[in-house]
Amino acid sequence: MSKLNSTLALALSLAIGATLAQSASAACPATTPTFIYGNGGSFSATALRRLFDSFGNTINSTTCSPAAPLANPFPATGYPNPVNLFGPVNPLYQFWYASTGSGAGQANFLNNNFAAGVASSSPVFAGNADNVVPFTPLGYPYTTGTAPGSVPPDFNNSDAPFSSAQLNSYGSVKGNDYVSSTRGTLSQLPFTAGPVGLAYNLPALTTTLKLTRAEYCGIWNGTLTSWGQIAATASVYPNLPITVARRSDSSGTTDIFTKHLFAVCSGYPSTLVGEGPFDFPPTNEVSASGNTGVRDAVAANGAFLGQQAEGRIGYLTATAFVPVDVATPVYNNSGVSYRSGLPAAALQNQASITAGGNPKYYLPTPAGVTAVYTGSSTSLPSNPGPNSFANIQATYGVNPPAKKAYPIVGLTYLLVQGSKGFGNNRVAQATGVKAAICWILAPTGTAPTQADQILNASGFGPLDDQLKAKVRKELGRNLLAGTNDCP
């Protein structure tokens, strides 16, 4: 074992030991925690913030204190409400994650700096629920005069897998791996899966909006332009135009959504597949940056306050459907400003189409997501690389065949370089990144783990234990090799 790997392995064992010892009731460290920085997709940003605020010190304060209690967005599912987010499990670390979009997360990882996609000198970070806090209070290097090109991220996130061209730009192919001579082996690690739901602004509709596949395909193909053409809304809104809300930035949420549309919607153009941004076929559309921006566009919140938003529908991550500050009302058409959740349409899935008869509809719940990927690890080789995990999404996630699957789902990935990329001066950051991922991917066994409960309460589905084990092994091979796998 190399001197670098020996040092990293020792540091990891100490961090894991501290994590296990402190998991029940963590003591605050006497010194300032190690700050760990990353950025990427907004799809899972809220879930990541909650996970990191539970594993390490909450970013709400420079002191060691538990995070605020988390409201359960899906109480009907029976998942317990995590008390104080269980944190801090390991107060040696404090994680900062910028919700900048998957395209920026990928670019920053490949460039090994924060220069791409962080337009402001004080980038906004996702806080508890969807509160936001800037880097500034803790003196993030990007705000202290350091050139952004010289600040390497400790990890990144993307809801879209790397393309072949991107992987080749990182390093050379060795088996299933992509290896850089200066940064080591690339890890593209799925850590959870989430639904892309269709949020709508139809206040006169008193029941959940149900859309057949033909109907939601028609909306996004531009062939259905009025809510009078939709069975569930024809009597309530016979003449209201349909307006679609879409992303204005490069987006993993868009990647998941458009790959599904291309797979299942006849006539959907191949030129509108990927991270975008795209002008969709409907002539009535509005665009916004990030999942929160699209949510605001549909709800007439934030920058869209005061607009006539009735009739809008947009694609969003699970956490956008959860009331944050208030339970009701959902919409902001009255001109009152607040953050709120939105109702999600129930969609017909592939199993319902195959079975025939009356359509069956499914909401974007954690159970409907987990059902998609259960058993998917059997398709993986013994040493899977980034393409192997991406193939799971292509095979199982684009048009899920499972009976009770929600139809539009995607894996979300943590992007981590090898030990060599961290070097001797960032041992603590490498150790913290691996320790956190090990905690997120701990086996479920007979009861949901702390991380599982946080993901469920955020609307995301934990991976099954077999897939978790494959991802942990992949991380162990590529970062802090010598430990082989997470404990």
C-alpha positions as CSV (number, residue, x, y, z in Angstrom):
1,M,0.0,0.0,0.0
2,S,1.3,3.5,-0.9
3,K,2.2,6.0,1.8
4,L,-0.8,8.2,0.7
5,N,-3.3,5.3,0.8
6,S,-1.9,4.2,4.2
7,T,-2.4,7.7,5.6
8,L,-5.9,8.0,4.1
9,A,-6.9,4.5,5.3
10,L,-5.8,5.4,8.9
11,A,-7.7,8.6,8.8
12,L,-10.8,6.9,7.5
13,S,-10.7,4.2,10.2
14,L,-10.5,7.0,12.9
15,A,-13.4,8.9,11.3
16,I,-15.6,5.7,11.0
17,G,-14.7,4.9,14.6
18,A,-15.7,8.4,15.7
19,T,-18.9,8.1,13.6
20,L,-19.9,4.8,15.3
21,A,-19.1,6.0,18.8
22,Q,-21.0,9.2,18.3
23,S,-24.0,7.9,16.4
24,A,-26.2,7.7,19.4
25,S,-25.3,11.0,21.1
26,A,-22.5,13.0,19.4
27,A,-20.2,15.1,21.4
28,C,-19.1,18.5,20.0
29,P,-15.5,18.7,18.8
30,A,-13.1,21.0,20.6
31,T,-11.9,22.3,17.2
32,T,-13.6,23.8,14.2
33,P,-14.9,21.0,12.0
34,T,-13.4,20.2,8.6
35,F,-15.4,22.0,5.9
36,I,-16.3,19.9,2.8
37,Y,-17.5,21.6,-0.3
38,G,-19.5,20.4,-3.3
39,N,-22.1,21.5,-5.8
40,G,-24.4,20.0,-8.5
41,G,-28.0,19.1,-9.2
42,S,-31.1,20.7,-7.6
43,F,-33.1,17.5,-8.0
44,S,-31.7,16.0,-4.7
45,A,-30.3,19.2,-3.1
46,T,-32.8,19.3,-0.2
47,A,-32.3,15.6,0.5
48,L,-28.5,16.1,0.4
49,R,-28.7,19.1,2.7
50,R,-30.7,17.0,5.2
51,L,-28.3,14.1,5.0
52,F,-25.2,16.3,5.5
53,D,-26.8,18.2,8.3
54,S,-27.4,14.8,10.0
55,F,-24.0,13.3,9.4
56,G,-22.0,16.4,10.3
57,N,-22.6,19.8,11.9
58,T,-25.6,21.6,10.5
59,I,-24.7,24.6,8.4
60,N,-27.1,26.8,10.3
61,S,-24.4,27.5,12.8
62,T,-20.7,27.3,13.3
63,T,-21.3,25.6,16.6
64,C,-22.1,22.0,17.1
65,S,-25.9,21.7,17.3
66,P,-28.6,19.4,16.0
67,A,-30.5,20.5,12.9
68,A,-34.1,21.6,13.1
69,P,-36.8,18.9,13.1
70,L,-37.9,17.7,9.7
71,A,-41.5,17.6,8.8
72,N,-42.5,14.4,7.0
73,P,-43.9,15.2,3.6
74,F,-45.5,11.8,3.2
75,P,-47.2,11.0,6.5
76,A,-49.6,8.6,4.9
77,T,-46.7,6.2,3.9
78,G,-46.0,5.5,7.6
79,Y,-42.4,6.5,7.4
80,P,-41.2,7.9,10.8
81,N,-40.3,11.5,11.1
82,P,-36.6,11.8,11.8
83,V,-36.1,13.6,15.1
84,N,-33.7,16.4,14.7
85,L,-32.3,14.7,11.7
86,F,-30.3,12.4,14.0
87,G,-27.4,14.8,13.9
88,P,-24.6,15.4,14.2
89,V,-23.6,11.8,13.8
90,N,-20.0,12.9,13.2
91,P,-19.3,16.5,14.2
92,L,-15.8,16.3,12.8
93,Y,-17.2,17.6,9.5
94,Q,-19.4,20.2,8.1
95,F,-20.7,19.9,4.5
96,W,-21.6,22.7,2.1
97,Y,-23.5,21.9,-1.0
98,A,-24.4,24.4,-3.7
99,S,-27.5,23.7,-5.7
100,T,-26.2,24.9,-9.1
101,G,-27.7,22.3,-11.5
102,S,-26.3,19.0,-12.7
103,G,-24.5,20.6,-15.7
104,A,-22.5,22.8,-13.4
105,G,-21.8,19.9,-11.1
106,Q,-20.4,17.8,-13.9
107,A,-18.4,20.7,-15.3
108,N,-16.8,21.6,-12.0
109,F,-15.9,18.0,-11.3
110,L,-14.2,17.5,-14.7
111,N,-12.5,20.9,-14.4
112,N,-11.6,20.2,-10.8
113,N,-12.6,23.7,-9.7
114,F,-15.7,25.8,-9.0
115,A,-15.3,28.1,-11.9
116,A,-18.1,26.7,-14.0
117,G,-21.7,27.3,-13.2
118,V,-21.1,29.4,-10.0
119,A,-22.0,32.9,-11.3
120,S,-22.1,34.7,-8.0
121,S,-19.3,35.4,-5.6
122,S,-21.7,34.3,-2.8
123,P,-23.4,31.2,-4.3
124,V,-26.6,30.1,-2.6
125,F,-26.6,26.8,-0.8
126,A,-29.6,24.6,0.1
127,G,-30.4,24.7,3.7
128,N,-32.8,22.7,5.9
129,A,-36.1,22.1,3.9
130,D,-35.6,24.6,1.1
131,N,-34.2,27.5,3.2
132,V,-31.0,28.9,1.6
133,V,-27.8,30.1,3.2
134,P,-24.8,31.5,1.4
135,F,-21.2,30.4,1.8
136,T,-20.2,33.8,3.2
137,P,-20.7,33.3,6.9
138,L,-18.1,30.5,7.0
139,G,-15.6,32.1,4.7
140,Y,-15.9,29.7,1.8
141,P,-12.7,30.0,-0.3
142,Y,-14.6,31.3,-3.3
143,T,-15.5,34.5,-1.3
144,T,-12.1,35.3,0.2
145,G,-10.3,36.4,-2.9
146,T,-9.0,33.0,-4.0
147,A,-9.2,32.5,-7.7
148,P,-12.1,30.1,-8.4
149,G,-10.0,28.1,-10.8
150,S,-7.7,27.1,-7.9
151,V,-10.4,25.8,-5.5
152,P,-11.1,22.1,-6.1
153,P,-14.4,20.6,-5.1
154,D,-14.4,17.7,-2.6
155,F,-17.4,16.1,-4.3
156,N,-20.0,16.9,-6.9
157,N,-23.5,15.7,-7.7
158,S,-25.4,15.1,-10.9
159,D,-28.8,13.7,-11.7
160,A,-27.6,12.8,-15.2
161,P,-24.8,10.3,-15.8
162,F,-21.6,11.4,-17.6
163,S,-21.6,11.0,-21.3
164,S,-18.9,8.9,-23.0
165,A,-17.2,12.1,-24.2
166,Q,-17.1,13.5,-20.6
167,L,-15.7,10.2,-19.2
168,N,-13.0,10.1,-21.8
169,S,-12.1,13.7,-21.0
170,Y,-11.4,12.7,-17.4
171,G,-9.0,9.8,-18.1
172,S,-8.2,6.6,-19.9
173,V,-10.3,3.5,-20.0
174,K,-9.1,0.6,-17.8
175,G,-11.6,-2.2,-17.7
176,N,-14.8,-0.6,-16.6
177,D,-13.0,2.3,-15.0
178,Y,-11.9,5.8,-16.2
179,V,-8.5,6.7,-14.6
180,S,-6.7,10.0,-14.5
181,S,-2.9,10.0,-14.0
182,T,-3.3,12.9,-11.6
183,R,-6.7,12.3,-10.0
184,G,-7.1,8.6,-9.8
185,T,-10.2,6.6,-10.7
186,L,-13.5,8.3,-11.2
187,S,-16.5,7.2,-9.1
188,Q,-20.0,7.9,-10.3
189,L,-22.0,6.6,-7.4
190,P,-25.8,6.4,-7.2
191,F,-26.9,7.0,-3.7
192,T,-30.7,7.3,-4.0
193,A,-33.5,7.6,-6.6
194,G,-36.2,10.2,-6.9
195,P,-39.3,10.9,-8.9
196,V,-39.9,13.7,-11.4
197,G,-43.4,14.8,-10.7
198,L,-45.7,17.0,-12.6
199,A,-46.8,19.9,-10.5
200,Y,-49.9,21.8,-11.5
201,N,-51.8,25.0,-10.7
202,L,-55.5,24.2,-11.0
203,P,-57.2,25.5,-7.8
204,A,-60.7,24.7,-9.0
205,L,-59.8,21.0,-9.3
206,T,-60.8,19.5,-6.0
207,T,-59.4,16.0,-6.6
208,T,-55.9,14.8,-7.6
209,L,-55.2,15.4,-11.3
210,K,-54.9,12.0,-13.0
211,L,-53.2,11.9,-16.4
212,T,-53.0,8.9,-18.8
213,R,-49.8,8.4,-20.6
214,A,-51.4,9.7,-23.8
215,E,-52.5,12.9,-22.0
216,Y,-49.1,13.8,-20.4
217,C,-47.3,12.9,-23.7
218,G,-49.8,15.1,-25.5
219,I,-49.2,18.1,-23.2
220,W,-45.4,17.9,-23.7
221,N,-45.6,17.1,-27.4
222,G,-47.8,20.2,-27.8
223,T,-50.8,18.3,-29.3
224,L,-53.0,18.9,-26.2
225,T,-53.1,22.7,-25.6
226,S,-56.2,23.1,-23.4
227,W,-57.3,21.6,-20.1
228,G,-60.6,21.1,-21.8
229,Q,-58.8,18.3,-23.7
230,I,-57.9,16.4,-20.5
231,A,-60.5,14.1,-19.1
232,A,-60.0,15.0,-15.4
233,T,-60.3,18.7,-16.0
234,A,-62.6,19.1,-19.0
235,S,-65.7,19.9,-17.0
236,V,-63.8,22.3,-14.6
237,Y,-61.6,24.1,-17.1
238,P,-63.2,23.7,-20.6
239,N,-61.3,26.6,-22.1
240,L,-58.2,27.2,-20.0
241,P,-54.9,27.0,-22.0
242,I,-52.2,24.7,-20.8
243,T,-48.9,26.4,-20.0
244,V,-45.8,24.3,-19.4
245,A,-43.0,25.4,-17.0
246,R,-39.5,24.2,-17.8
247,R,-35.9,24.6,-16.8
248,S,-33.8,27.5,-18.2
249,D,-30.5,25.9,-17.0
250,S,-28.7,22.6,-17.7
251,S,-30.5,20.1,-15.6
252,G,-30.4,16.5,-14.5
253,T,-34.1,16.7,-13.8
254,T,-34.6,17.7,-17.4
255,D,-32.4,14.7,-18.5
256,I,-34.5,12.2,-16.5
257,F,-37.8,13.7,-17.8
258,T,-36.9,14.0,-21.4
259,K,-35.4,10.5,-21.7
260,H,-38.7,9.2,-20.4
261,L,-40.7,11.3,-22.8
262,F,-38.6,10.1,-25.7
263,A,-39.0,6.5,-24.7
264,V,-42.7,6.5,-24.3
265,C,-44.2,9.4,-26.3
266,S,-44.8,8.8,-30.0
267,G,-43.4,11.7,-32.0
268,Y,-41.4,13.2,-29.2
269,P,-38.3,14.8,-30.9
270,S,-34.9,13.3,-30.3
271,T,-33.4,16.8,-30.4
272,L,-35.1,17.5,-27.1
273,V,-33.4,14.8,-25.0
274,G,-30.7,15.5,-22.4
275,E,-29.9,18.1,-19.8
276,G,-31.1,21.0,-22.0
277,P,-32.2,23.7,-21.6
278,F,-34.9,23.1,-24.3
279,D,-37.8,25.0,-25.8
280,F,-40.5,22.3,-25.7
281,P,-43.1,22.0,-28.5
282,P,-46.0,23.7,-26.6
283,T,-46.2,27.4,-27.6
284,N,-47.3,28.4,-24.1
285,E,-44.3,28.0,-21.8
286,V,-42.5,29.7,-19.0
287,S,-38.9,29.0,-17.9
288,A,-37.0,29.3,-14.7
289,S,-33.7,28.2,-13.2
290,G,-33.5,25.3,-10.8
291,N,-36.3,23.1,-9.4
292,T,-37.3,25.9,-7.0
293,G,-37.6,28.3,-9.9
294,V,-39.9,26.0,-11.8
295,R,-41.9,25.5,-8.6
296,D,-42.3,29.2,-8.2
297,A,-43.3,29.6,-11.8
298,V,-46.1,27.1,-11.4
299,A,-47.2,28.5,-8.0
300,A,-46.7,32.2,-8.9
301,N,-44.2,32.6,-6.1
302,G,-40.9,34.4,-5.9
303,A,-39.9,36.1,-9.1
304,F,-43.3,35.1,-10.6
305,L,-45.3,36.6,-7.8
306,G,-48.5,38.3,-9.1
307,Q,-48.5,36.5,-12.4
308,Q,-51.5,34.6,-13.7
309,A,-50.3,31.1,-13.2
310,E,-53.6,29.2,-13.3
311,G,-53.2,26.4,-15.9
312,R,-49.5,25.9,-15.5
313,I,-47.9,22.5,-15.2
314,G,-44.2,21.8,-14.7
315,Y,-41.7,19.0,-13.9
316,L,-40.1,19.0,-10.5
317,T,-38.3,17.0,-7.9
318,A,-40.2,15.3,-5.1
319,T,-39.4,17.9,-2.4
320,A,-41.2,20.6,-4.4
321,F,-44.6,18.9,-3.7
322,V,-44.2,19.3,0.1
323,P,-45.6,22.2,2.0
324,V,-42.6,23.9,3.7
325,D,-43.9,26.7,5.8
326,V,-47.7,26.2,5.6
327,A,-50.0,23.3,4.8
328,T,-52.5,25.4,2.9
329,P,-53.3,27.2,0.7
330,V,-51.1,25.7,-2.1
331,Y,-51.2,28.4,-4.6
332,N,-50.1,32.0,-4.5
333,N,-52.6,33.5,-7.0
334,S,-53.9,35.7,-4.2
335,G,-50.6,37.6,-4.2
336,V,-49.6,36.4,-0.7
337,S,-45.9,35.5,-0.7
338,Y,-44.8,32.3,0.9
339,R,-42.9,29.1,0.1
340,S,-45.2,26.2,-0.3
341,G,-45.5,22.7,-1.8
342,L,-47.6,21.9,-4.9
343,P,-49.9,19.0,-5.7
344,A,-48.5,16.3,-8.0
345,A,-50.4,14.6,-10.8
346,A,-51.0,10.9,-10.5
347,L,-49.7,9.2,-13.7
348,Q,-50.5,6.0,-15.6
349,N,-47.5,3.7,-15.6
350,Q,-46.3,1.0,-18.1
351,A,-47.7,-1.9,-16.1
352,S,-51.2,-0.4,-16.3
353,I,-50.8,0.1,-20.1
354,T,-49.6,-3.5,-20.5
355,A,-52.4,-4.9,-18.4
356,G,-55.1,-3.0,-20.3
357,G,-58.5,-2.1,-18.9
358,N,-59.1,0.9,-16.7
359,P,-55.9,2.9,-16.2
360,K,-54.2,2.8,-12.8
361,Y,-52.4,6.0,-11.6
362,Y,-49.5,6.4,-9.3
363,L,-48.1,9.4,-7.3
364,P,-44.4,10.3,-6.9
365,T,-43.8,8.6,-3.5
366,P,-40.7,6.9,-2.1
367,A,-42.3,3.4,-2.4
368,G,-43.1,4.0,-6.0
369,V,-39.5,4.9,-6.7
370,T,-37.8,2.1,-4.7
371,A,-40.0,-0.5,-6.6
372,V,-38.3,0.6,-9.8
373,Y,-34.7,-0.4,-8.9
374,T,-35.2,-3.3,-6.5
375,G,-33.2,-6.3,-7.9
376,S,-31.4,-4.1,-10.5
377,S,-27.9,-4.9,-9.0
378,T,-28.0,-8.4,-10.6
379,S,-27.2,-6.8,-13.9
380,L,-23.9,-5.3,-12.6
381,P,-20.5,-6.8,-13.1
382,S,-18.3,-7.6,-10.1
383,N,-16.4,-4.4,-10.4
384,P,-18.9,-1.9,-12.0
385,G,-17.6,1.4,-13.4
386,P,-19.6,4.6,-14.1
387,N,-21.2,3.2,-17.2
388,S,-22.5,0.1,-15.3
389,F,-24.5,2.2,-12.9
390,A,-25.7,4.5,-15.7
391,N,-27.0,1.4,-17.5
392,I,-29.2,0.6,-14.6
393,Q,-31.1,3.8,-15.2
394,A,-31.3,3.1,-18.9
395,T,-32.6,-0.4,-18.3
396,Y,-34.9,0.0,-15.3
397,G,-35.6,3.7,-14.9
398,V,-36.5,5.2,-18.2
399,N,-39.8,3.3,-18.5
400,P,-40.2,1.2,-15.4
401,P,-42.0,-2.1,-15.9
402,A,-42.6,-2.8,-12.2
403,K,-46.3,-3.1,-11.3
404,K,-46.5,-0.3,-8.7
405,A,-43.7,1.9,-10.1
406,Y,-44.1,5.6,-10.5
407,P,-43.2,6.1,-14.2
408,I,-40.8,9.0,-14.2
409,V,-37.8,8.3,-12.0
410,G,-34.1,8.7,-11.9
411,L,-31.0,7.8,-10.0
412,T,-28.9,10.7,-8.7
413,Y,-25.1,10.3,-8.4
414,L,-22.3,11.5,-6.2
415,L,-19.1,12.3,-8.2
416,V,-15.8,11.6,-6.5
417,Q,-12.2,11.5,-7.7
418,G,-9.7,8.9,-6.5
419,S,-7.3,9.2,-3.6
420,K,-4.6,10.6,-5.8
421,G,-6.7,13.7,-6.6
422,F,-7.1,14.6,-2.9
423,G,-3.3,14.4,-2.3
424,N,-1.6,14.6,1.1
425,N,-3.0,18.1,2.0
426,R,-6.7,17.1,1.8
427,V,-6.7,13.8,3.7
428,A,-9.4,15.1,6.0
429,Q,-11.7,16.0,3.2
430,A,-11.3,12.6,1.5
431,T,-11.9,10.9,4.7
432,G,-15.1,12.9,5.4
433,V,-16.5,12.3,2.0
434,K,-16.1,8.6,2.2
435,A,-17.4,8.4,5.8
436,A,-20.5,10.3,4.8
437,I,-21.2,8.1,1.8
438,C,-20.7,5.0,3.8
439,W,-23.3,6.3,6.3
440,I,-25.8,7.2,3.5
441,L,-25.4,3.7,2.0
442,A,-25.4,1.7,5.2
443,P,-27.5,-1.6,4.8
444,T,-31.2,-1.3,5.5
445,G,-31.5,-4.8,6.9
446,T,-34.8,-5.2,8.8
447,A,-35.5,-1.5,9.5
448,P,-34.8,1.7,7.7
449,T,-31.5,3.4,8.6
450,Q,-31.2,7.0,9.7
451,A,-30.3,8.0,6.1
452,D,-33.1,5.9,4.7
453,Q,-35.6,7.7,6.9
454,I,-34.3,11.1,5.8
455,L,-34.5,10.1,2.2
456,N,-38.0,8.8,2.5
457,A,-39.1,11.9,4.4
458,S,-37.7,14.0,1.5
459,G,-39.7,12.0,-1.1
460,F,-36.7,9.9,-2.3
461,G,-36.4,6.1,-2.4
462,P,-33.4,4.4,-0.8
463,L,-31.5,1.9,-2.9
464,D,-32.0,-1.8,-2.0
465,D,-29.3,-3.5,0.1
466,Q,-27.8,-5.4,-2.9
467,L,-27.3,-2.2,-4.9
468,K,-26.0,-0.3,-1.9
469,A,-23.4,-3.0,-1.4
470,K,-22.2,-2.7,-5.0
471,V,-21.9,1.1,-4.7
472,R,-20.0,0.8,-1.4
473,K,-17.6,-1.7,-2.9
474,E,-17.0,0.7,-5.9
475,L,-16.3,3.5,-3.5
476,G,-13.9,1.3,-1.6
477,R,-12.0,0.4,-4.7
478,N,-11.5,3.9,-5.9
479,L,-11.1,6.1,-2.7
480,L,-9.0,5.1,0.3
481,A,-8.2,1.8,-1.3
482,G,-7.0,-0.7,1.3
483,T,-10.2,-0.4,3.4
484,N,-11.8,-2.2,0.4
485,D,-15.4,-1.4,1.4
486,C,-17.4,0.6,3.9
487,P,-17.5,-1.0,7.4
